[in-house]
Amino acid sequence: MSEHDNKNSVLRHDLPFSYRLILPANASGECLFVLHGSGVDETTLAPLARQIAPRAALVAARGRIRQEDGFRWFERITPTSFEQSSIHMETAAFAQFATETARRHGLDLSRATFLGYSNGANLVSTLMLLHPGLVRQAALLRAMPVLDDTPATNLAGTRVLIVAGAADQTYGPFAPALVTLLSARGAEVDARIVAAGHEFGDADAAIARHWLLKLTRSPDAPEPRPGTSSR
């Protein structure tokens, strides 16, 4: 996180998930729930979120499952198979957390975007599928389907950005299946590929920032030029 964010954010433990609430001085009313990847903590994705939406309030949450020196969102069996009971339990807990966080801090969930990377992106996808209506906008970086049994959720009105890495040999092959799954449930999906592996970077920030601008621009406004790093 930036020096400003470090000075204006403390790790809170008043809800089931530890989190940092980062409020910019010139807040726009937008909000990003930020879910990190495996083996790290809530601080790792905050700089990318700030690139994407500089004026948004950030709720940077920490997964509850220990992994080495960091955390993850639910238990895994292999890098691409996951403990289903853990997924359902942690997803339900996060749905309650998001609702209560919004209530306590006066955040508008209808204007919230859920930004997830890797294991965090996978939790956001299960939030959409298992708790429909909570997530209206989601940006998923390096995500894959994780539910063995997927409910027939109606995701009409949900807008999703999925960014896969062209050289991501672990999750990359599963990204098309996630696009198909969410599209079949009625979500409006914008699927992109960047010249990267499993790591995220400036190309992801540029694509996600442009995507958010498209969602918030007025109907007669010209469309911003797309990022040159997407394809």
JOURFEN-V254956 format. One line per field, one symbol per residue. burial: b if it has 16 or more other ideal C-beta (glycine too) atoms within 10 Angstrom, else e. A space follows every 50 residues. Layout:
burial->???
This chain:
burial->beeebeeebeebeeeebbbbbbebeeeeebbbbbbbbbbbbbbbbbebbb ebbeebbbbbbbbbbebeebbbbbebeeeeebeeebbeebbeebbebbee bbeeeebebeebbbbbbbbbbbbbbbbbbbbbebbbbbbbbbbbbbbeeb eebebeebbbbbbbbeebeebbebbeebbebbeebebebbbbbbebbbeb bebbbbbbbbbbeeeeeeeeeeeeeebebbe
